[in-house]
Amino acid sequence: MKKLKISNKFYYIISEFIIKGSTSGVLFLLSYYFTPVEYGYLNLFNSILTIACVFTSLNLTRNYITRSYYDETKNISELVSTIVSFLLILSLIEILVLTPFLFLNKEIASIPSEFFFWGLIVSISMTLYEIVQSLFIARKEGKLYFVSALIHGTIFILMVFSILFLNNSIRIYAFIFGRLISSLSMSIFSFFYLRKNFKIKFKINASILLESLKYSVPLIFSTVSAFLLNYISRFLINSLSGTHYTGAFTFAQNIAMLPVLLLGAINNSFVPTFYGSLNDKKYKSTHQSIIRNSIFFLSILVLYCIMIDKLFFIFPANYQGQKGLVFLFVMSHTFHMGYMIYGNYLYYTKDTVIIFLSSLGAGLANTFLGYALISQYGNFGGALSTLISYIILFLSYYFFSYKRFDKKLFSLKAMLLMLLPTNIFLLIYFYTSIITGINILLAVIGVMASLFALTKRGSKIIEEKIISLLRLKFD
């Protein structure tokens, strides 16, 4: 009997759903159980955790390791040992310095200070596992990536609901402790994996560390900028409108975020091939892969929106008025796909300063626009600000990528030919939702077109149409 061979790409996609989906799934289930205020605090903690991970890992645990693995001049074992040793020392310093400050202040920015403390602790517990995840991707060990993600997600879900069942009074902390216990469990596994495969030692090579920081430090500011782009609206709404409104806003944001799990999975599986193709100057195959991946993601996005529209009644009563926000966030994610694609080109060139400047511009735009629009329009203003800021980042990444790759870069016209029709359809579909007949007709058209695009034949036809319409030349 012939043994079924599963590709690394499939493992990465499923793993990404497990990693992000376990958190999203738990948050969704808790939205039925928690009040909007509790749900708002829960999502604020998740946002704090995101930014805390930046300062406990200094962005050394992700792209740099994956990129360095393909650099034949580097000793990967020595590099991993240096990063692990340095981050261990850094974590101890951060705990000693920040803990007294956090406990001397009851609140920071209208948020209980203990959320910041636990954000720090949980982010430190995730460091080793993040390093190992990067190595799984670089080494194309898709099966191990999947198994570890499955174990991590299972422990997290079991811990959250077990703690809630045993002690209902702590509620929000069930989520926090679930994250902590699952991350610590995976850190133990990660330590033994690194010892076995890379013979890591507690040793810091100064030259490797300096080169690593030269790459990663600009990315710290870039990630902070990305935080402003994706999460600052939550904090602005919490300050300007209250935690109740933060709960409603983050619910819509979380519902719209689910297809992005797929986007992240597609990109993670594509990046190693993408880097290899650019090294070999195989621009034609790279661009064709971008078209196929984009068609796939946008088709799923349309299907998802139609499904959400028809099933929105099943969501908690507190959030029934948030459908418009969900559609705005989904439209934002079409441009999220675009800036992620052009961002891959910039990461390949290691031009992290440009990535930082672009992200900073979009993040600041979201901060100032968000403050103005939220003050005037509430939650809708926050979602609109996010959409505008994503478009700004998409265009910035394209502009700077074009400066470096010129005509070898994936065509902006081709990208817009996929993005604009998708957004126009979503906009028309949402605004005709009160006209039952037209809405049903559009739903049928959207489903049929998306399903056709998802077939091998349909994807190929659309790909050829885009190439012929724009007369694209790849090589």
C-alpha positions as CSV (number, residue, x, y, z in Angstrom):
1,M,0.0,0.0,0.0
2,K,1.4,3.4,-1.0
3,K,2.2,5.7,1.9
4,L,0.4,9.0,1.9
5,K,2.9,11.9,1.7
6,I,1.8,15.1,3.3
7,S,3.6,18.3,2.2
8,N,5.3,20.7,4.6
9,K,3.0,23.5,3.2
10,F,0.0,21.5,4.4
11,Y,1.5,21.0,7.9
12,Y,2.3,24.7,8.2
13,I,-1.2,25.8,7.2
14,I,-2.9,23.4,9.7
15,S,-0.3,24.3,12.4
16,E,-1.0,28.0,11.9
17,F,-4.7,27.4,12.4
18,I,-4.0,25.5,15.6
19,I,-1.5,28.1,17.0
20,K,-3.7,31.1,16.3
21,G,-7.0,29.3,16.1
22,S,-6.7,27.9,19.7
23,T,-6.4,31.5,21.0
24,S,-9.1,32.8,18.7
25,G,-11.4,29.9,19.4
26,V,-11.0,30.3,23.2
27,L,-11.6,34.1,22.9
28,F,-14.8,33.4,20.8
29,L,-16.2,30.9,23.3
30,L,-15.4,33.3,26.2
31,S,-17.3,36.1,24.5
32,Y,-20.5,34.1,25.3
33,Y,-19.4,33.7,28.9
34,F,-17.8,37.0,29.8
35,T,-19.4,40.4,30.1
36,P,-18.2,43.0,27.4
37,V,-16.1,44.7,30.1
38,E,-14.3,41.4,31.0
39,Y,-14.0,40.5,27.3
40,G,-12.5,44.0,26.7
41,Y,-9.9,43.4,29.5
42,L,-9.1,40.0,28.1
43,N,-8.3,41.4,24.7
44,L,-6.3,44.2,26.2
45,F,-4.1,41.6,28.0
46,N,-3.7,39.8,24.7
47,S,-2.5,43.1,23.1
48,I,-0.1,43.7,26.0
49,L,1.3,40.2,25.5
50,T,1.9,40.9,21.8
51,I,4.0,44.0,22.6
52,A,5.7,42.3,25.6
53,C,7.0,39.5,23.3
54,V,8.8,42.1,21.3
55,F,10.8,43.4,24.2
56,T,11.6,40.0,25.7
57,S,12.7,38.5,22.4
58,L,14.0,41.7,20.7
59,N,12.7,40.1,17.5
60,L,15.6,37.6,17.5
61,T,13.4,34.5,17.6
62,R,11.7,34.8,14.3
63,N,12.8,36.1,10.9
64,Y,16.5,36.4,11.7
65,I,16.9,32.7,12.6
66,T,14.9,31.6,9.5
67,R,16.9,33.9,7.3
68,S,20.3,33.0,8.8
69,Y,19.7,29.3,8.4
70,Y,20.1,29.7,4.6
71,D,23.3,31.7,5.0
72,E,26.2,29.2,4.5
73,T,28.7,31.6,6.2
74,K,26.9,31.2,9.6
75,N,27.4,28.6,12.3
76,I,23.7,28.0,13.2
77,S,24.5,26.2,16.5
78,E,26.7,29.0,17.7
79,L,24.1,31.6,16.6
80,V,21.2,29.8,18.5
81,S,23.4,29.4,21.6
82,T,24.2,33.1,21.5
83,I,20.6,34.2,21.1
84,V,19.3,31.8,23.8
85,S,22.0,32.9,26.3
86,F,21.5,36.6,25.7
87,L,17.7,36.4,25.9
88,L,17.9,34.5,29.2
89,I,20.0,37.3,30.8
90,L,17.8,39.9,29.3
91,S,14.7,38.3,30.7
92,L,16.1,38.2,34.2
93,I,17.0,41.9,34.0
94,E,13.5,42.8,32.8
95,I,11.9,40.9,35.6
96,L,14.1,42.6,38.3
97,V,13.7,46.1,36.8
98,L,10.0,46.1,35.8
99,T,8.3,44.1,38.6
100,P,8.8,46.8,41.4
101,F,7.5,49.5,39.0
102,L,4.4,47.5,38.0
103,F,3.5,46.7,41.6
104,L,3.9,50.3,42.8
105,N,1.3,51.4,40.2
106,K,-2.3,50.2,40.5
107,E,-3.2,51.1,36.9
108,I,-1.3,52.1,33.7
109,A,-3.4,53.8,31.0
110,S,-6.6,52.8,32.7
111,I,-5.6,49.1,32.7
112,P,-4.8,47.1,35.9
113,S,-1.0,46.9,36.2
114,E,-1.0,43.2,37.0
115,F,-2.0,42.6,33.3
116,F,1.4,44.1,32.3
117,F,3.2,41.9,34.8
118,W,1.7,38.7,33.6
119,G,2.2,39.8,30.0
120,L,5.9,40.1,30.8
121,I,6.1,36.7,32.4
122,V,4.0,34.8,29.7
123,S,6.1,36.4,26.9
124,I,9.3,35.3,28.5
125,S,7.9,31.7,28.8
126,M,7.3,31.7,25.0
127,T,10.8,32.6,23.9
128,L,12.4,29.2,23.6
129,Y,9.4,27.8,21.7
130,E,9.4,30.7,19.3
131,I,13.1,29.9,18.5
132,V,12.3,26.3,17.8
133,Q,9.3,27.2,15.7
134,S,11.6,29.3,13.5
135,L,14.0,26.4,13.2
136,F,11.1,24.0,12.2
137,I,10.2,26.4,9.4
138,A,13.8,26.9,8.3
139,R,14.6,23.1,8.4
140,K,11.2,22.4,6.6
141,E,10.3,20.1,9.5
142,G,6.5,20.5,8.9
143,K,5.5,17.4,10.8
144,L,7.3,18.5,14.0
145,Y,5.9,22.0,13.6
146,F,2.4,20.5,13.5
147,V,2.8,18.1,16.4
148,S,4.2,20.8,18.7
149,A,1.5,23.2,17.7
150,L,-1.2,20.6,18.4
151,I,0.3,19.8,21.9
152,H,0.6,23.5,22.7
153,G,-2.9,24.3,21.6
154,T,-4.4,21.3,23.4
155,I,-2.7,22.2,26.7
156,F,-3.8,25.8,26.4
157,I,-7.5,25.0,25.8
158,L,-7.6,22.3,28.6
159,M,-5.9,24.6,31.1
160,V,-8.2,27.6,30.4
161,F,-11.5,25.6,30.8
162,S,-10.1,23.5,33.6
163,I,-9.2,26.5,35.7
164,L,-12.6,28.2,34.9
165,F,-14.3,25.0,36.0
166,L,-12.3,24.7,39.2
167,N,-12.4,28.4,40.2
168,N,-14.9,30.5,38.4
169,S,-14.0,33.6,40.5
170,I,-10.7,34.3,38.7
171,R,-12.2,34.2,35.2
172,I,-9.8,36.5,33.2
173,Y,-6.8,34.8,34.9
174,A,-7.9,31.4,33.6
175,F,-6.9,32.7,30.1
176,I,-3.6,34.2,31.4
177,F,-2.6,31.0,33.4
178,G,-3.6,28.8,30.4
179,R,-1.2,30.7,28.2
180,L,1.6,30.5,30.9
181,I,1.3,26.8,31.6
182,S,1.1,25.8,27.9
183,S,4.1,28.0,27.0
184,L,6.2,26.6,29.9
185,S,5.4,23.1,28.8
186,M,6.6,23.8,25.3
187,S,9.7,25.6,26.6
188,I,10.7,22.3,28.3
189,F,10.3,20.4,25.0
190,S,12.2,23.2,23.1
191,F,15.1,23.1,25.5
192,F,15.7,19.4,24.9
193,Y,15.2,19.8,21.1
194,L,17.8,22.5,21.0
195,R,20.2,20.5,23.1
196,K,19.9,17.4,20.9
197,N,20.0,19.1,17.5
198,F,22.1,22.2,18.0
199,K,24.2,21.3,21.1
200,I,23.4,24.7,22.6
201,K,25.6,26.0,25.4
202,F,25.4,29.0,27.7
203,K,27.8,31.1,25.7
204,I,27.6,34.4,23.9
205,N,29.6,35.2,20.8
206,A,29.9,39.0,20.8
207,S,30.3,39.4,17.1
208,I,27.3,37.1,16.3
209,L,25.2,39.0,18.9
210,L,26.1,42.4,17.5
211,E,25.3,41.3,13.9
212,S,22.0,39.8,15.2
213,L,21.0,43.0,17.0
214,K,21.9,45.1,14.0
215,Y,19.3,43.1,12.0
216,S,16.7,42.8,14.8
217,V,16.8,46.2,16.6
218,P,15.2,48.2,13.7
219,L,12.6,45.4,13.6
220,I,11.7,46.1,17.2
221,F,10.6,49.6,16.3
222,S,8.9,48.1,13.2
223,T,7.0,45.7,15.5
224,V,6.1,48.5,17.8
225,S,4.8,50.3,14.8
226,A,2.8,47.2,13.8
227,F,1.4,47.3,17.3
228,L,0.2,50.8,16.7
229,L,-1.3,49.7,13.4
230,N,-3.2,46.7,14.8
231,Y,-3.9,47.3,18.5
232,I,-3.7,51.0,19.4
233,S,-7.4,51.5,18.6
234,R,-8.2,49.1,21.5
235,F,-6.4,51.3,23.9
236,L,-7.8,54.5,22.5
237,I,-11.4,53.2,22.7
238,N,-10.7,52.0,26.3
239,S,-9.6,55.5,27.2
240,L,-12.1,57.5,25.2
241,S,-15.2,55.3,25.4
242,G,-14.7,52.7,28.1
243,T,-13.9,49.0,28.4
244,H,-17.5,48.0,27.5
245,Y,-16.9,49.5,24.0
246,T,-13.5,47.9,23.8
247,G,-15.1,44.5,24.3
248,A,-17.5,45.2,21.3
249,F,-14.7,46.5,19.1
250,T,-12.3,43.6,19.8
251,F,-15.1,41.1,19.2
252,A,-15.5,42.4,15.7
253,Q,-11.8,42.5,15.2
254,N,-11.4,38.9,16.4
255,I,-14.1,37.6,14.1
256,A,-12.5,39.3,11.1
257,M,-9.1,38.0,12.1
258,L,-9.9,34.3,11.6
259,P,-9.1,34.3,7.8
260,V,-5.8,36.0,8.6
261,L,-4.7,32.7,10.3
262,L,-4.8,31.2,6.8
263,L,-2.9,34.2,5.4
264,G,-0.1,33.7,8.0
265,A,0.0,30.0,7.3
266,I,0.3,30.5,3.5
267,N,3.0,33.1,4.0
268,N,5.0,31.0,6.4
269,S,5.0,28.1,4.1
270,F,5.8,30.3,1.1
271,V,8.7,32.3,2.6
272,P,11.4,29.5,2.4
273,T,10.5,28.9,-1.3
274,F,10.3,32.6,-1.9
275,Y,13.8,33.3,-0.6
276,G,15.2,30.3,-2.6
277,S,13.5,31.5,-5.8
278,L,14.9,35.0,-5.4
279,N,18.4,33.6,-4.8
280,D,18.0,31.5,-8.0
281,K,16.4,34.5,-9.9
282,K,13.3,32.4,-10.7
283,Y,11.0,35.4,-10.9
284,K,8.4,33.8,-13.1
285,S,7.6,31.0,-10.7
286,T,7.7,33.4,-7.7
287,H,5.1,35.8,-9.3
288,Q,2.9,32.9,-10.4
289,S,2.9,31.6,-6.9
290,I,2.0,35.0,-5.6
291,I,-1.0,35.1,-8.0
292,R,-2.2,31.6,-7.0
293,N,-1.8,32.3,-3.2
294,S,-3.6,35.6,-3.5
295,I,-6.5,34.2,-5.5
296,F,-6.8,31.4,-2.9
297,F,-6.8,33.7,0.1
298,L,-9.2,36.3,-1.4
299,S,-11.7,33.6,-2.5
300,I,-11.7,32.2,1.1
301,L,-12.2,35.8,2.4
302,V,-15.3,36.3,0.2
303,L,-16.7,33.0,1.3
304,Y,-16.0,33.8,4.9
305,C,-17.8,37.1,4.7
306,I,-20.9,35.6,3.2
307,M,-20.9,32.9,5.8
308,I,-20.5,35.4,8.6
309,D,-23.3,37.6,7.2
310,K,-25.7,34.7,7.2
311,L,-24.7,33.3,10.6
312,F,-24.2,36.6,12.5
313,F,-27.4,35.9,14.5
314,I,-25.7,33.1,16.4
315,F,-23.2,35.5,18.0
316,P,-23.8,36.9,21.5
317,A,-26.5,39.5,21.8
318,N,-24.1,42.1,23.1
319,Y,-22.3,42.2,19.8
320,Q,-25.2,42.0,17.2
321,G,-24.6,45.6,16.0
322,Q,-20.9,45.0,15.0
323,K,-21.4,43.4,11.5
324,G,-20.3,46.6,9.7
325,L,-17.1,46.6,11.7
326,V,-16.4,43.0,10.8
327,F,-16.7,43.9,7.1
328,L,-14.4,46.9,7.4
329,F,-11.8,44.8,9.2
330,V,-12.0,42.1,6.5
331,M,-11.5,44.7,3.8
332,S,-8.4,45.8,5.7
333,H,-7.0,42.3,5.6
334,T,-7.1,42.3,1.8
335,F,-4.5,45.1,2.0
336,H,-2.8,43.1,4.8
337,M,-2.2,40.4,2.2
338,G,-0.7,43.0,-0.2
339,Y,1.7,44.5,2.3
340,M,2.7,41.1,3.5
341,I,3.7,40.1,0.0
342,Y,5.8,43.2,-0.6
343,G,7.1,43.0,2.9
344,N,8.7,39.6,2.0
345,Y,10.8,41.4,-0.6
346,L,12.1,43.9,2.0
347,Y,12.8,41.1,4.5
348,Y,14.8,39.3,1.8
349,T,17.0,42.4,1.3
350,K,17.4,42.7,5.1
351,D,16.4,46.3,4.8
352,T,14.9,46.5,8.2
353,V,15.2,50.3,8.6
354,I,12.9,50.7,5.6
355,I,10.4,48.2,7.1
356,F,10.5,50.2,10.3
357,L,10.0,53.6,8.7
358,S,7.1,52.2,6.6
359,S,5.4,50.5,9.6
360,L,6.0,53.6,11.8
361,G,4.3,55.9,9.2
362,A,1.3,53.6,9.1
363,G,1.2,53.1,12.8
364,L,1.4,56.8,13.6
365,A,-1.3,57.4,10.9
366,N,-3.5,54.9,12.7
367,T,-2.8,56.5,16.1
368,F,-3.7,60.1,15.1
369,L,-6.5,59.1,12.7
370,G,-7.8,56.7,15.3
371,Y,-7.9,59.4,18.0
372,A,-9.7,61.8,15.7
373,L,-12.2,59.3,14.2
374,I,-12.9,57.4,17.5
375,S,-13.6,60.7,19.2
376,Q,-16.1,61.5,16.5
377,Y,-17.5,58.1,15.4
378,G,-16.7,55.7,18.2
379,N,-15.9,52.1,17.2
380,F,-16.7,52.7,13.5
381,G,-14.0,55.4,13.5
382,G,-11.4,52.9,14.9
383,A,-12.2,50.3,12.2
384,L,-12.1,53.0,9.4
385,S,-8.7,54.2,10.7
386,T,-7.4,50.7,10.6
387,L,-8.4,50.3,6.9
388,I,-6.8,53.6,5.8
389,S,-3.6,52.8,7.7
390,Y,-3.3,49.3,6.1
391,I,-3.6,50.9,2.7
392,I,-0.8,53.4,3.6
393,L,1.5,50.5,4.7
394,F,0.6,48.5,1.5
395,L,1.6,51.4,-0.8
396,S,4.7,52.2,1.3
397,Y,6.0,48.6,1.1
398,Y,5.3,48.5,-2.6
399,F,7.2,51.8,-3.2
400,F,10.3,50.8,-1.3
401,S,10.3,47.2,-2.8
402,Y,10.1,48.7,-6.3
403,K,13.1,50.9,-5.6
404,R,15.1,47.7,-5.0
405,F,13.6,45.2,-7.4
406,D,12.2,47.4,-10.2
407,K,10.5,45.3,-12.8
408,K,11.5,42.1,-11.1
409,L,8.9,43.0,-8.4
410,F,5.4,41.6,-8.5
411,S,3.3,44.1,-10.5
412,L,1.2,46.6,-8.5
413,K,-1.4,46.5,-11.3
414,A,-1.7,42.8,-11.0
415,M,-2.1,43.1,-7.2
416,L,-4.8,45.8,-7.5
417,L,-6.6,43.8,-10.2
418,M,-7.2,41.2,-7.4
419,L,-7.7,43.5,-4.4
420,L,-10.1,46.1,-5.8
421,P,-12.8,43.8,-7.3
422,T,-12.8,41.9,-4.0
423,N,-13.3,45.0,-1.9
424,I,-15.9,46.5,-4.3
425,F,-17.9,43.2,-4.1
426,L,-17.7,43.2,-0.2
427,L,-18.8,46.8,0.0
428,I,-21.8,46.3,-2.4
429,Y,-22.7,43.0,-0.6
430,F,-22.8,44.7,2.8
431,Y,-24.8,47.7,1.8
432,T,-27.4,45.6,0.0
433,S,-27.9,43.3,3.0
434,I,-31.2,45.1,3.8
435,I,-32.5,44.2,0.2
436,T,-33.1,40.5,0.6
437,G,-33.4,39.6,-3.1
438,I,-30.3,41.4,-4.3
439,N,-28.3,40.2,-1.3
440,I,-29.1,36.6,-1.9
441,L,-28.3,36.9,-5.6
442,L,-24.9,38.5,-4.7
443,A,-24.3,35.8,-2.2
444,V,-24.9,33.1,-4.8
445,I,-22.6,34.9,-7.3
446,G,-19.9,35.4,-4.7
447,V,-20.0,31.7,-3.6
448,M,-19.9,30.4,-7.1
449,A,-17.1,32.7,-8.2
450,S,-15.1,31.9,-5.1
451,L,-15.5,28.1,-5.4
452,F,-14.6,28.3,-9.1
453,A,-11.4,30.3,-8.2
454,L,-10.5,27.7,-5.6
455,T,-10.5,24.9,-8.3
456,K,-7.2,24.2,-10.0
457,R,-8.7,25.0,-13.4
458,G,-10.4,28.2,-12.2
459,S,-7.2,29.4,-10.5
460,K,-5.2,28.7,-13.7
461,I,-7.7,30.6,-15.9
462,I,-7.7,33.7,-13.6
463,E,-3.9,33.6,-13.4
464,E,-3.6,33.5,-17.2
465,K,-6.2,36.3,-17.5
466,I,-4.3,38.6,-15.2
467,I,-1.0,37.9,-17.0
468,S,-2.6,38.5,-20.5
469,L,-4.6,41.6,-19.5
470,L,-1.5,43.3,-18.0
471,R,1.0,41.7,-20.4
472,L,3.1,40.8,-17.5
473,K,6.7,39.8,-18.2
474,F,8.5,38.0,-15.4
475,D,12.0,37.2,-16.6
